[in-house]
Amino acid sequence: GDERGISRTVALPDERIEPLVNRVEQEARRGNDHATVDRERGAVTFTLRTRGSEVTEPDVELAGRIDAAVAEIGSGG
């Protein structure tokens, strides 16, 4: 990412993508934030940006929660 947005693409088996997207959406709602989700076969990309396409502290915090969700769900947890 850069000052306009944070992105992370995660390659996972298709059956783990939906649980990951659900978790990220739940975490975003919990923090009153939003993640743009782009799905493709075997991968999903999350993009975070707020206010005029700039990155804010809540975006950085959500990125950390996305990392934790990827670690848990990506490992089958």
All heavy atoms as a GROMACS GRO file, in nm:
protein
  582
    1GLY      N    1   0.080  -0.118   0.000
    1GLY     CA    2   0.000   0.000   0.000
    1GLY      C    3   0.085   0.125   0.000
    1GLY      O    4   0.207   0.121  -0.001
    2ASP      N    5   0.019   0.238   0.000
    2ASP     CA    6   0.083   0.369   0.008
    2ASP      C    7  -0.012   0.462   0.082
    2ASP      O    8  -0.107   0.416   0.144
    2ASP     CB    9   0.119   0.422  -0.131
    2ASP     CG   10   0.000   0.433  -0.225
    2ASP    OD1   11  -0.114   0.452  -0.176
    2ASP    OD2   12   0.019   0.425  -0.346
    3GLU      N   13   0.010   0.592   0.076
    3GLU     CA   14  -0.075   0.683   0.153
    3GLU      C   15  -0.219   0.687   0.102
    3GLU      O   16  -0.307   0.740   0.167
    3GLU     CB   17  -0.016   0.824   0.156
    3GLU     CG   18  -0.013   0.895   0.024
    3GLU     CD   19   0.110   0.864  -0.062
    3GLU    OE1   20   0.198   0.788  -0.020
    3GLU    OE2   21   0.115   0.916  -0.174
    4ARG      N   22  -0.246   0.627  -0.016
    4ARG     CA   23  -0.382   0.625  -0.071
    4ARG      C   24  -0.459   0.500  -0.035
    4ARG      O   25  -0.580   0.494  -0.054
    4ARG     CB   26  -0.377   0.640  -0.222
    4ARG     CG   27  -0.325   0.775  -0.266
    4ARG     CD   28  -0.311   0.776  -0.414
    4ARG     NE   29  -0.233   0.656  -0.450
    4ARG     CZ   30  -0.134   0.655  -0.535
    4ARG    NH1   31  -0.099   0.763  -0.596
    4ARG    NH2   32  -0.069   0.543  -0.561
    5GLY      N   33  -0.391   0.398   0.016
    5GLY     CA   34  -0.462   0.276   0.052
    5GLY      C   35  -0.367   0.165   0.091
    5GLY      O   36  -0.249   0.168   0.058
    6ILE      N   37  -0.421   0.069   0.164
    6ILE     CA   38  -0.348  -0.050   0.204
    6ILE      C   39  -0.419  -0.168   0.138
    6ILE      O   40  -0.541  -0.180   0.148
    6ILE     CB   41  -0.353  -0.070   0.357
    6ILE    CG1   42  -0.296   0.050   0.431
    6ILE    CG2   43  -0.280  -0.198   0.397
    6ILE    CD1   44  -0.320   0.044   0.581
    7SER      N   45  -0.342  -0.253   0.073
    7SER     CA   46  -0.401  -0.372   0.009
    7SER      C   47  -0.325  -0.496   0.050
    7SER      O   48  -0.204  -0.491   0.074
    7SER     CB   49  -0.396  -0.360  -0.144
    7SER     OG   50  -0.477  -0.256  -0.189
    8ARG      N   51  -0.398  -0.604   0.057
    8ARG     CA   52  -0.336  -0.734   0.081
    8ARG      C   53  -0.413  -0.838   0.001
    8ARG      O   54  -0.534  -0.848   0.011
    8ARG     CB   55  -0.339  -0.772   0.229
    8ARG     CG   56  -0.280  -0.910   0.250
    8ARG     CD   57  -0.244  -0.942   0.389
    8ARG     NE   58  -0.180  -1.074   0.392
    8ARG     CZ   59  -0.157  -1.141   0.501
    8ARG    NH1   60  -0.190  -1.089   0.617
    8ARG    NH2   61  -0.098  -1.258   0.496
    9THR      N   62  -0.340  -0.914  -0.077
    9THR     CA   63  -0.398  -1.026  -0.151
    9THR      C   64  -0.356  -1.155  -0.081
    9THR      O   65  -0.239  -1.173  -0.048
    9THR     CB   66  -0.349  -1.027  -0.297
    9THR    OG1   67  -0.389  -0.904  -0.359
    9THR    CG2   68  -0.409  -1.144  -0.374
   10VAL      N   69  -0.454  -1.241  -0.059
   10VAL     CA   70  -0.432  -1.366   0.012
   10VAL      C   71  -0.474  -1.481  -0.079
   10VAL      O   72  -0.586  -1.484  -0.127
   10VAL     CB   73  -0.514  -1.370   0.142
   10VAL    CG1   74  -0.490  -1.498   0.218
   10VAL    CG2   75  -0.486  -1.249   0.228
   11ALA      N   76  -0.382  -1.574  -0.101
   11ALA     CA   77  -0.414  -1.695  -0.176
   11ALA      C   78  -0.452  -1.803  -0.076
   11ALA      O   79  -0.378  -1.832   0.018
   11ALA     CB   80  -0.293  -1.740  -0.258
   12LEU      N   81  -0.571  -1.857  -0.095
   12LEU     CA   82  -0.624  -1.961  -0.005
   12LEU      C   83  -0.706  -2.060  -0.085
   12LEU      O   84  -0.758  -2.026  -0.192
   12LEU     CB   85  -0.718  -1.899   0.099
   12LEU     CG   86  -0.662  -1.818   0.212
   12LEU    CD1   87  -0.776  -1.753   0.290
   12LEU    CD2   88  -0.580  -1.905   0.304
   13PRO      N   89  -0.724  -2.180  -0.032
   13PRO     CA   90  -0.821  -2.270  -0.095
   13PRO      C   91  -0.959  -2.202  -0.095
   13PRO      O   92  -0.994  -2.129  -0.002
   13PRO     CB   93  -0.821  -2.393  -0.002
   13PRO     CG   94  -0.690  -2.386   0.069
   13PRO     CD   95  -0.659  -2.240   0.084
   14ASP      N   96  -1.034  -2.227  -0.199
   14ASP     CA   97  -1.164  -2.159  -0.214
   14ASP      C   98  -1.254  -2.173  -0.092
   14ASP      O   99  -1.324  -2.079  -0.055
   14ASP     CB  100  -1.237  -2.212  -0.338
   14ASP     CG  101  -1.175  -2.161  -0.467
   14ASP    OD1  102  -1.112  -2.054  -0.466
   14ASP    OD2  103  -1.188  -2.230  -0.570
   15GLU      N  104  -1.251  -2.290  -0.024
   15GLU     CA  105  -1.341  -2.309   0.090
   15GLU      C  106  -1.302  -2.224   0.211
   15GLU      O  107  -1.381  -2.210   0.304
   15GLU     CB  108  -1.349  -2.457   0.129
   15GLU     CG  109  -1.221  -2.515   0.185
   15GLU     CD  110  -1.128  -2.571   0.078
   15GLU    OE1  111  -1.155  -2.556  -0.043
   15GLU    OE2  112  -1.025  -2.629   0.117
   16ARG      N  113  -1.184  -2.164   0.211
   16ARG     CA  114  -1.145  -2.079   0.324
   16ARG      C  115  -1.166  -1.930   0.296
   16ARG      O  116  -1.155  -1.848   0.387
   16ARG     CB  117  -0.999  -2.103   0.360
   16ARG     CG  118  -0.978  -2.242   0.415
   16ARG     CD  119  -0.870  -2.248   0.516
   16ARG     NE  120  -0.855  -2.383   0.564
   16ARG     CZ  121  -0.740  -2.445   0.573
   16ARG    NH1  122  -0.629  -2.385   0.538
   16ARG    NH2  123  -0.734  -2.568   0.618
   17ILE      N  124  -1.195  -1.896   0.170
   17ILE     CA  125  -1.210  -1.756   0.136
   17ILE      C  126  -1.334  -1.696   0.202
   17ILE      O  127  -1.327  -1.588   0.261
   17ILE     CB  128  -1.211  -1.736  -0.017
   17ILE    CG1  129  -1.070  -1.762  -0.070
   17ILE    CG2  130  -1.259  -1.596  -0.054
   17ILE    CD1  131  -1.055  -1.755  -0.220
   18GLU      N  132  -1.448  -1.763   0.193
   18GLU     CA  133  -1.571  -1.708   0.250
   18GLU      C  134  -1.560  -1.686   0.401
   18GLU      O  135  -1.598  -1.580   0.450
   18GLU     CB  136  -1.691  -1.797   0.216
   18GLU     CG  137  -1.824  -1.732   0.247
   18GLU     CD  138  -1.852  -1.606   0.165
   18GLU    OE1  139  -1.807  -1.598   0.051
   18GLU    OE2  140  -1.919  -1.515   0.218
   19PRO      N  141  -1.509  -1.783   0.478
   19PRO     CA  142  -1.492  -1.757   0.621
   19PRO      C  143  -1.398  -1.639   0.649
   19PRO      O  144  -1.422  -1.561   0.741
   19PRO     CB  145  -1.433  -1.887   0.676
   19PRO     CG  146  -1.475  -1.992   0.580
   19PRO     CD  147  -1.478  -1.923   0.446
   20LEU      N  148  -1.295  -1.622   0.568
   20LEU     CA  149  -1.204  -1.509   0.587
   20LEU      C  150  -1.274  -1.377   0.556
   20LEU      O  151  -1.265  -1.282   0.634
   20LEU     CB  152  -1.080  -1.525   0.499
   20LEU     CG  153  -0.981  -1.409   0.506
   20LEU    CD1  154  -0.928  -1.388   0.648
   20LEU    CD2  155  -0.867  -1.431   0.408
   21VAL      N  156  -1.347  -1.372   0.447
   21VAL     CA  157  -1.420  -1.250   0.412
   21VAL      C  158  -1.522  -1.216   0.521
   21VAL      O  159  -1.535  -1.100   0.562
   21VAL     CB  160  -1.488  -1.264   0.274
   21VAL    CG1  161  -1.586  -1.150   0.248
   21VAL    CG2  162  -1.383  -1.269   0.163
   22ASN      N  163  -1.592  -1.316   0.570
   22ASN     CA  164  -1.690  -1.293   0.678
   22ASN      C  165  -1.622  -1.235   0.802
   22ASN      O  166  -1.674  -1.141   0.864
   22ASN     CB  167  -1.764  -1.421   0.714
   22ASN     CG  168  -1.859  -1.464   0.605
   22ASN    OD1  169  -1.900  -1.385   0.521
   22ASN    ND2  170  -1.894  -1.591   0.607
   23ARG      N  171  -1.507  -1.290   0.839
   23ARG     CA  172  -1.434  -1.241   0.956
   23ARG      C  173  -1.388  -1.096   0.935
   23ARG      O  174  -1.400  -1.012   1.024
   23ARG     CB  175  -1.315  -1.330   0.986
   23ARG     CG  176  -1.222  -1.277   1.092
   23ARG     CD  177  -1.281  -1.285   1.233
   23ARG     NE  178  -1.300  -1.421   1.272
   23ARG     CZ  179  -1.205  -1.501   1.320
   23ARG    NH1  180  -1.084  -1.459   1.337
   23ARG    NH2  181  -1.235  -1.624   1.352
   24VAL      N  182  -1.334  -1.067   0.818
   24VAL     CA  183  -1.287  -0.931   0.790
   24VAL      C  184  -1.404  -0.833   0.794
   24VAL      O  185  -1.393  -0.725   0.851
   24VAL     CB  186  -1.212  -0.925   0.655
   24VAL    CG1  187  -1.188  -0.782   0.611
   24VAL    CG2  188  -1.081  -1.001   0.666
   25GLU      N  189  -1.517  -0.869   0.736
   25GLU     CA  190  -1.634  -0.782   0.741
   25GLU      C  191  -1.680  -0.760   0.885
   25GLU      O  192  -1.718  -0.649   0.922
   25GLU     CB  193  -1.746  -0.837   0.653
   25GLU     CG  194  -1.712  -0.826   0.505
   25GLU     CD  195  -1.812  -0.894   0.414
   25GLU    OE1  196  -1.896  -0.974   0.462
   25GLU    OE2  197  -1.806  -0.866   0.292
   26GLN      N  198  -1.676  -0.864   0.965
   26GLN     CA  199  -1.713  -0.853   1.107
   26GLN      C  200  -1.616  -0.758   1.179
   26GLN      O  201  -1.658  -0.671   1.256
   26GLN     CB  202  -1.711  -0.992   1.171
   26GLN     CG  203  -1.743  -0.992   1.317
   26GLN     CD  204  -1.731  -1.133   1.375
   26GLN    OE1  205  -1.645  -1.213   1.334
   26GLN    NE2  206  -1.817  -1.164   1.470
   27GLU      N  207  -1.487  -0.774   1.156
   27GLU     CA  208  -1.387  -0.688   1.219
   27GLU      C  209  -1.403  -0.543   1.173
   27GLU      O  210  -1.389  -0.449   1.253
   27GLU     CB  211  -1.246  -0.737   1.188
   27GLU     CG  212  -1.211  -0.869   1.252
   27GLU     CD  213  -1.202  -0.862   1.404
   27GLU    OE1  214  -1.178  -0.753   1.459
   27GLU    OE2  215  -1.218  -0.967   1.468
   28ALA      N  216  -1.434  -0.523   1.047
   28ALA     CA  217  -1.454  -0.387   0.995
   28ALA      C  218  -1.573  -0.321   1.062
   28ALA      O  219  -1.565  -0.205   1.105
   28ALA     CB  220  -1.472  -0.390   0.843
   29ARG      N  221  -1.684  -0.394   1.073
   29ARG     CA  222  -1.803  -0.339   1.140
   29ARG      C  223  -1.773  -0.305   1.285
   29ARG      O  224  -1.817  -0.202   1.336
   29ARG     CB  225  -1.920  -0.437   1.132
   29ARG     CG  226  -1.990  -0.438   0.998
   29ARG     CD  227  -2.121  -0.515   1.003
   29ARG     NE  228  -2.105  -0.652   1.051
   29ARG     CZ  229  -2.076  -0.756   0.974
   29ARG    NH1  230  -2.058  -0.740   0.846
   29ARG    NH2  231  -2.065  -0.876   1.027
   30ARG      N  232  -1.701  -0.394   1.350
   30ARG     CA  233  -1.666  -0.372   1.491
   30ARG      C  234  -1.587  -0.243   1.509
   30ARG      O  235  -1.604  -0.172   1.608
   30ARG     CB  236  -1.585  -0.491   1.543
   30ARG     CG  237  -1.569  -0.491   1.693
   30ARG     CD  238  -1.493  -0.610   1.737
   30ARG     NE  239  -1.352  -0.578   1.724
   30ARG     CZ  240  -1.254  -0.658   1.756
   30ARG    NH1  241  -1.280  -0.779   1.799
   30ARG    NH2  242  -1.130  -0.620   1.744
   31GLY      N  243  -1.503  -0.210   1.414
   31GLY     CA  244  -1.423  -0.089   1.422
   31GLY      C  245  -1.482   0.028   1.346
   31GLY      O  246  -1.416   0.130   1.327
   32ASN      N  247  -1.609   0.013   1.301
   32ASN     CA  248  -1.676   0.117   1.224
   32ASN      C  249  -1.592   0.158   1.103
   32ASN      O  250  -1.572   0.275   1.075
   32ASN     CB  251  -1.711   0.238   1.311
   32ASN     CG  252  -1.815   0.325   1.247
   32ASN    OD1  253  -1.899   0.278   1.171
   32ASN    ND2  254  -1.809   0.454   1.275
   33ASP      N  255  -1.538   0.058   1.033
   33ASP     CA  256  -1.453   0.080   0.917
   33ASP      C  257  -1.509  -0.002   0.801
   33ASP      O  258  -1.615  -0.062   0.812
   33ASP     CB  259  -1.308   0.040   0.950
   33ASP     CG  260  -1.205   0.114   0.868
   33ASP    OD1  261  -1.243   0.172   0.763
   33ASP    OD2  262  -1.087   0.114   0.905
   34HIS      N  263  -1.436  -0.004   0.691
   34HIS     CA  264  -1.483  -0.075   0.572
   34HIS      C  265  -1.362  -0.129   0.496
   34HIS      O  266  -1.262  -0.060   0.483
   34HIS     CB  267  -1.563   0.020   0.482
   34HIS     CG  268  -1.600  -0.041   0.351
   34HIS    ND1  269  -1.702  -0.132   0.339
   34HIS    CD2  270  -1.548  -0.027   0.227
   34HIS    CE1  271  -1.712  -0.169   0.212
   34HIS    NE2  272  -1.619  -0.107   0.142
   35ALA      N  273  -1.375  -0.249   0.444
   35ALA     CA  274  -1.273  -0.308   0.358
   35ALA      C  275  -1.337  -0.338   0.223
   35ALA      O  276  -1.445  -0.398   0.217
   35ALA     CB  277  -1.218  -0.436   0.419
   36THR      N  278  -1.274  -0.294   0.115
   36THR     CA  279  -1.318  -0.333  -0.018
   36THR      C  280  -1.265  -0.473  -0.044
   36THR      O  281  -1.147  -0.500  -0.020
   36THR     CB  282  -1.265  -0.235  -0.124
   36THR    OG1  283  -1.313  -0.104  -0.094
   36THR    CG2  284  -1.309  -0.274  -0.263
   37VAL      N  285  -1.352  -0.562  -0.090
   37VAL     CA  286  -1.316  -0.701  -0.111
   37VAL      C  287  -1.327  -0.735  -0.259
   37VAL      O  288  -1.432  -0.715  -0.319
   37VAL     CB  289  -1.408  -0.794  -0.028
   37VAL    CG1  290  -1.373  -0.940  -0.050
   37VAL    CG2  291  -1.404  -0.758   0.119
   38ASP      N  292  -1.219  -0.786  -0.316
   38ASP     CA  293  -1.218  -0.835  -0.454
   38ASP      C  294  -1.182  -0.982  -0.451
   38ASP      O  295  -1.072  -1.018  -0.408
   38ASP     CB  296  -1.117  -0.757  -0.539
   38ASP     CG  297  -1.155  -0.611  -0.555
   38ASP    OD1  298  -1.271  -0.584  -0.591
   38ASP    OD2  299  -1.069  -0.525  -0.531
   39ARG      N  300  -1.275  -1.065  -0.497
   39ARG     CA  301  -1.253  -1.210  -0.495
   39ARG      C  302  -1.218  -1.260  -0.634
   39ARG      O  303  -1.271  -1.211  -0.733
   39ARG     CB  304  -1.379  -1.282  -0.450
   39ARG     CG  305  -1.428  -1.242  -0.316
   39ARG     CD  306  -1.564  -1.306  -0.295
   39ARG     NE  307  -1.638  -1.233  -0.196
   39ARG     CZ  308  -1.704  -1.288  -0.098
   39ARG    NH1  309  -1.707  -1.418  -0.085
   39ARG    NH2  310  -1.768  -1.214  -0.010
   40GLU      N  311  -1.132  -1.357  -0.637
   40GLU     CA  312  -1.106  -1.432  -0.758
   40GLU      C  313  -1.080  -1.576  -0.716
   40GLU      O  314  -1.064  -1.603  -0.597
   40GLU     CB  315  -0.990  -1.373  -0.837
   40GLU     CG  316  -0.862  -1.353  -0.758
   40GLU     CD  317  -0.760  -1.277  -0.838
   40GLU    OE1  318  -0.765  -1.154  -0.838
   40GLU    OE2  319  -0.676  -1.344  -0.900
   41ARG      N  320  -1.076  -1.664  -0.810
   41ARG     CA  321  -1.059  -1.806  -0.776
   41ARG      C  322  -0.926  -1.827  -0.704
   41ARG      O  323  -0.820  -1.793  -0.753
   41ARG     CB  324  -1.065  -1.892  -0.901
   41ARG     CG  325  -1.062  -2.038  -0.870
   41ARG     CD  326  -1.111  -2.117  -0.990
   41ARG     NE  327  -1.109  -2.260  -0.963
   41ARG     CZ  328  -1.201  -2.324  -0.893
   41ARG    NH1  329  -1.303  -2.258  -0.842
   41ARG    NH2  330  -1.193  -2.455  -0.872
   42GLY      N  331  -0.936  -1.877  -0.580
   42GLY     CA  332  -0.817  -1.908  -0.503
   42GLY      C  333  -0.750  -1.790  -0.437
   42GLY      O  334  -0.642  -1.805  -0.379
   43ALA      N  335  -0.812  -1.672  -0.440
   43ALA     CA  336  -0.750  -1.554  -0.378
   43ALA      C  337  -0.856  -1.449  -0.347
   43ALA      O  338  -0.964  -1.446  -0.406
   43ALA     CB  339  -0.644  -1.495  -0.470
   44VAL      N  340  -0.821  -1.363  -0.255
   44VAL     CA  341  -0.906  -1.249  -0.220
   44VAL      C  342  -0.814  -1.131  -0.188
   44VAL      O  343  -0.708  -1.149  -0.129
   44VAL     CB  344  -1.001  -1.282  -0.102
   44VAL    CG1  345  -0.925  -1.318   0.023
   44VAL    CG2  346  -1.098  -1.169  -0.076
   45THR      N  347  -0.855  -1.011  -0.232
   45THR     CA  348  -0.777  -0.891  -0.204
   45THR      C  349  -0.862  -0.798  -0.118
   45THR      O  350  -0.978  -0.771  -0.151
   45THR     CB  351  -0.737  -0.818  -0.333
   45THR    OG1  352  -0.655  -0.906  -0.410
   45THR    CG2  353  -0.658  -0.690  -0.303
   46PHE      N  354  -0.804  -0.750  -0.009
   46PHE     CA  355  -0.868  -0.653   0.079
   46PHE      C  356  -0.797  -0.519   0.058
   46PHE      O  357  -0.674  -0.513   0.060
   46PHE     CB  358  -0.854  -0.695   0.226
   46PHE     CG  359  -0.915  -0.829   0.255
   46PHE    CD1  360  -0.835  -0.941   0.268
   46PHE    CD2  361  -1.052  -0.843   0.267
   46PHE    CE1  362  -0.890  -1.065   0.294
   46PHE    CE2  363  -1.108  -0.967   0.293
   46PHE     CZ  364  -1.027  -1.078   0.307
   47THR      N  365  -0.875  -0.413   0.041
   47THR     CA  366  -0.820  -0.278   0.027
   47THR      C  367  -0.885  -0.188   0.129
   47THR      O  368  -1.008  -0.188   0.144
   47THR     CB  369  -0.842  -0.223  -0.115
   47THR    OG1  370  -0.785  -0.314  -0.209
   47THR    CG2  371  -0.779  -0.085  -0.131
   48LEU      N  372  -0.802  -0.113   0.200
   48LEU     CA  373  -0.850  -0.022   0.305
   48LEU      C  374  -0.812   0.120   0.269
   48LEU      O  375  -0.697   0.148   0.234
   48LEU     CB  376  -0.787  -0.059   0.439
   48LEU     CG  377  -0.796  -0.206   0.480
   48LEU    CD1  378  -0.718  -0.229   0.607
   48LEU    CD2  379  -0.940  -0.247   0.495
   49ARG      N  380  -0.909   0.209   0.279
   49ARG     CA  381  -0.883   0.353   0.264
   49ARG      C  382  -1.004   0.428   0.318
   49ARG      O  383  -1.114   0.375   0.319
   49ARG     CB  384  -0.852   0.392   0.120
   49ARG     CG  385  -0.964   0.372   0.023
   49ARG     CD  386  -0.932   0.425  -0.115
   49ARG     NE  387  -0.823   0.358  -0.180
   49ARG     CZ  388  -0.834   0.257  -0.265
   49ARG    NH1  389  -0.954   0.210  -0.296
   49ARG    NH2  390  -0.730   0.202  -0.320
   50THR      N  391  -0.981   0.545   0.366
   50THR     CA  392  -1.087   0.627   0.424
   50THR      C  393  -1.071   0.769   0.373
   50THR      O  394  -0.970   0.804   0.314
   50THR     CB  395  -1.075   0.626   0.579
   50THR    OG1  396  -1.062   0.492   0.624
   50THR    CG2  397  -1.197   0.685   0.646
   51ARG      N  398  -1.170   0.850   0.398
   51ARG     CA  399  -1.165   0.994   0.368
   51ARG      C  400  -1.077   1.032   0.251
   51ARG      O  401  -0.956   1.044   0.265
   51ARG     CB  402  -1.115   1.072   0.490
   51ARG     CG  403  -1.214   1.081   0.599
   51ARG     CD  404  -1.164   1.176   0.703
   51ARG     NE  405  -1.113   1.099   0.814
   51ARG     CZ  406  -1.010   1.131   0.888
   51ARG    NH1  407  -0.945   1.241   0.866
   51ARG    NH2  408  -0.973   1.055   0.986
   52GLY      N  409  -1.138   1.055   0.137
   52GLY     CA  410  -1.063   1.104   0.023
   52GLY      C  411  -0.950   1.012  -0.018
   52GLY      O  412  -0.847   1.058  -0.067
   53SER      N  413  -0.968   0.884   0.002
   53SER     CA  414  -0.871   0.783  -0.040
   53SER      C  415  -0.738   0.789   0.036
   53SER      O  416  -0.635   0.751  -0.016
   53SER     CB  417  -0.845   0.793  -0.191
   53SER     OG  418  -0.962   0.768  -0.262
   54GLU      N  419  -0.738   0.838   0.159
   54GLU     CA  420  -0.614   0.834   0.236
   54GLU      C  421  -0.624   0.731   0.348
   54GLU      O  422  -0.733   0.695   0.392
   54GLU     CB  423  -0.578   0.971   0.292
   54GLU     CG  424  -0.667   1.019   0.404
   54GLU     CD  425  -0.630   1.158   0.451
   54GLU    OE1  426  -0.601   1.244   0.368
   54GLU    OE2  427  -0.632   1.180   0.573
   55VAL      N  428  -0.511   0.683   0.391
   55VAL     CA  429  -0.505   0.583   0.498
   55VAL      C  430  -0.513   0.653   0.633
   55VAL      O  431  -0.445   0.752   0.655
   55VAL     CB  432  -0.374   0.502   0.488
   55VAL    CG1  433  -0.363   0.404   0.603
   55VAL    CG2  434  -0.368   0.428   0.355
   56THR      N  435  -0.596   0.599   0.722
   56THR     CA  436  -0.611   0.656   0.856
   56THR      C  437  -0.569   0.551   0.959
   56THR      O  438  -0.550   0.433   0.926
   56THR     CB  439  -0.757   0.697   0.882
   56THR    OG1  440  -0.840   0.581   0.873
   56THR    CG2  441  -0.804   0.804   0.783
   57GLU      N  442  -0.557   0.592   1.082
   57GLU     CA  443  -0.519   0.500   1.190
   57GLU      C  444  -0.616   0.383   1.201
   57GLU      O  445  -0.572   0.268   1.218
   57GLU     CB  446  -0.508   0.575   1.323
   57GLU     CG  447  -0.454   0.491   1.436
   57GLU     CD  448  -0.313   0.437   1.410
   57GLU    OE1  449  -0.233   0.505   1.343
   57GLU    OE2  450  -0.283   0.327   1.459
   58PRO      N  451  -0.750   0.405   1.191
   58PRO     CA  452  -0.841   0.289   1.194
   58PRO      C  453  -0.814   0.190   1.081
   58PRO      O  454  -0.830   0.070   1.098
   58PRO     CB  455  -0.979   0.352   1.182
   58PRO     CG  456  -0.962   0.489   1.240
   58PRO     CD  457  -0.825   0.532   1.197
   59ASP      N  458  -0.770   0.239   0.964
   59ASP     CA  459  -0.736   0.148   0.854
   59ASP      C  460  -0.616   0.062   0.892
   59ASP      O  461  -0.615  -0.059   0.866
   59ASP     CB  462  -0.702   0.226   0.727
   59ASP     CG  463  -0.821   0.303   0.671
   59ASP    OD1  464  -0.934   0.252   0.682
   59ASP    OD2  465  -0.799   0.412   0.617
   60VAL      N  466  -0.516   0.122   0.953
   60VAL     CA  467  -0.397   0.048   0.995
   60VAL      C  468  -0.434  -0.056   1.101
   60VAL      O  469  -0.387  -0.170   1.097
   60VAL     CB  470  -0.288   0.145   1.046
   60VAL    CG1  471  -0.170   0.070   1.105
   60VAL    CG2  472  -0.242   0.238   0.933
   61GLU      N  473  -0.522  -0.018   1.193
   61GLU     CA  474  -0.566  -0.112   1.296
   61GLU      C  475  -0.643  -0.228   1.234
   61GLU      O  476  -0.623  -0.345   1.272
   61GLU     CB  477  -0.652  -0.040   1.400
   61GLU     CG  478  -0.571   0.057   1.484
   61GLU     CD  479  -0.657   0.148   1.570
   61GLU    OE1  480  -0.782   0.132   1.572
   61GLU    OE2  481  -0.600   0.239   1.633
   62LEU      N  482  -0.730  -0.198   1.137
   62LEU     CA  483  -0.805  -0.304   1.070
   62LEU      C  484  -0.710  -0.395   0.992
   62LEU      O  485  -0.728  -0.516   0.989
   62LEU     CB  486  -0.913  -0.246   0.978
   62LEU     CG  487  -0.996  -0.347   0.899
   62LEU    CD1  488  -1.061  -0.451   0.991
   62LEU    CD2  489  -1.101  -0.274   0.816
   63ALA      N  490  -0.607  -0.338   0.931
   63ALA     CA  491  -0.508  -0.419   0.859
   63ALA      C  492  -0.444  -0.520   0.954
   63ALA      O  493  -0.422  -0.637   0.917
   63ALA     CB  494  -0.402  -0.330   0.796
   64GLY      N  495  -0.416  -0.480   1.075
   64GLY     CA  496  -0.361  -0.572   1.175
   64GLY      C  497  -0.458  -0.683   1.209
   64GLY      O  498  -0.419  -0.800   1.224
   65ARG      N  499  -0.586  -0.649   1.219
   65ARG     CA  500  -0.688  -0.751   1.248
   65ARG      C  501  -0.706  -0.845   1.129
   65ARG      O  502  -0.732  -0.965   1.147
   65ARG     CB  503  -0.818  -0.685   1.291
   65ARG     CG  504  -0.805  -0.616   1.428
   65ARG     CD  505  -0.938  -0.580   1.491
   65ARG     NE  506  -1.026  -0.500   1.410
   65ARG     CZ  507  -1.025  -0.366   1.404
   65ARG    NH1  508  -0.938  -0.297   1.475
   65ARG    NH2  509  -1.111  -0.302   1.329
   66ILE      N  510  -0.691  -0.792   1.007
   66ILE     CA  511  -0.696  -0.878   0.888
   66ILE      C  512  -0.579  -0.976   0.890
   66ILE      O  513  -0.597  -1.094   0.864
   66ILE     CB  514  -0.697  -0.794   0.758
   66ILE    CG1  515  -0.831  -0.721   0.745
   66ILE    CG2  516  -0.671  -0.882   0.636
   66ILE    CD1  517  -0.837  -0.620   0.631
   67ASP      N  518  -0.461  -0.928   0.923
   67ASP     CA  519  -0.344  -1.016   0.933
   67ASP      C  520  -0.370  -1.130   1.031
   67ASP      O  521  -0.337  -1.245   1.004
   67ASP     CB  522  -0.219  -0.938   0.976
   67ASP     CG  523  -0.164  -0.851   0.865
   67ASP    OD1  524  -0.202  -0.866   0.747
   67ASP    OD2  525  -0.081  -0.763   0.897
   68ALA      N  526  -0.429  -1.096   1.146
   68ALA     CA  527  -0.459  -1.199   1.247
   68ALA      C  528  -0.562  -1.299   1.194
   68ALA      O  529  -0.549  -1.421   1.216
   68ALA     CB  530  -0.508  -1.133   1.375
   69ALA      N  531  -0.664  -1.251   1.123
   69ALA     CA  532  -0.765  -1.340   1.068
   69ALA      C  533  -0.705  -1.431   0.961
   69ALA      O  534  -0.737  -1.550   0.956
   69ALA     CB  535  -0.881  -1.258   1.009
   70VAL      N  536  -0.617  -1.377   0.878
   70VAL     CA  537  -0.550  -1.459   0.776
   70VAL      C  538  -0.468  -1.568   0.843
   70VAL      O  539  -0.472  -1.685   0.801
   70VAL     CB  540  -0.462  -1.372   0.685
   70VAL    CG1  541  -0.372  -1.457   0.596
   70VAL    CG2  542  -0.548  -1.279   0.599
   71ALA      N  543  -0.395  -1.533   0.947
   71ALA     CA  544  -0.314  -1.632   1.017
   71ALA      C  545  -0.400  -1.743   1.076
   71ALA      O  546  -0.364  -1.861   1.068
   71ALA     CB  547  -0.232  -1.564   1.128
   72GLU      N  548  -0.514  -1.706   1.133
   72GLU     CA  549  -0.601  -1.806   1.196
   72GLU      C  550  -0.676  -1.889   1.093
   72GLU      O  551  -0.671  -2.012   1.097
   72GLU     CB  552  -0.700  -1.737   1.288
   72GLU     CG  553  -0.794  -1.834   1.356
   72GLU     CD  554  -0.897  -1.767   1.445
   72GLU    OE1  555  -0.872  -1.656   1.492
   72GLU    OE2  556  -1.002  -1.829   1.464
   73ILE      N  557  -0.743  -1.825   1.000
   73ILE     CA  558  -0.827  -1.896   0.905
   73ILE      C  559  -0.744  -1.963   0.797
   73ILE      O  560  -0.772  -2.073   0.754
   73ILE     CB  561  -0.932  -1.800   0.846
   73ILE    CG1  562  -1.030  -1.761   0.957
   73ILE    CG2  563  -1.006  -1.866   0.729
   73ILE    CD1  564  -1.126  -1.652   0.923
   74GLY      N  565  -0.635  -1.898   0.757
   74GLY     CA  566  -0.548  -1.955   0.656
   74GLY      C  567  -0.481  -2.082   0.702
   74GLY      O  568  -0.450  -2.170   0.622
   75SER      N  569  -0.462  -2.094   0.832
   75SER     CA  570  -0.400  -2.216   0.885
   75SER      C  571  -0.504  -2.323   0.919
   75SER      O  572  -0.472  -2.426   0.972
   75SER     CB  573  -0.319  -2.182   1.011
   75SER     OG  574  -0.407  -2.144   1.116
   76GLY      N  575  -0.630  -2.291   0.889
   76GLY     CA  576  -0.737  -2.387   0.915
   76GLY      C  577  -0.801  -2.372   1.050
   76GLY      O  578  -0.884  -2.451   1.089
   77GLY      N  579  -0.766  -2.262   1.124
   77GLY     CA  580  -0.816  -2.242   1.259
   77GLY      C  581  -0.955  -2.192   1.267
   77GLY      O  582  -1.028  -2.172   1.181
   0.00000   0.00000   0.00000
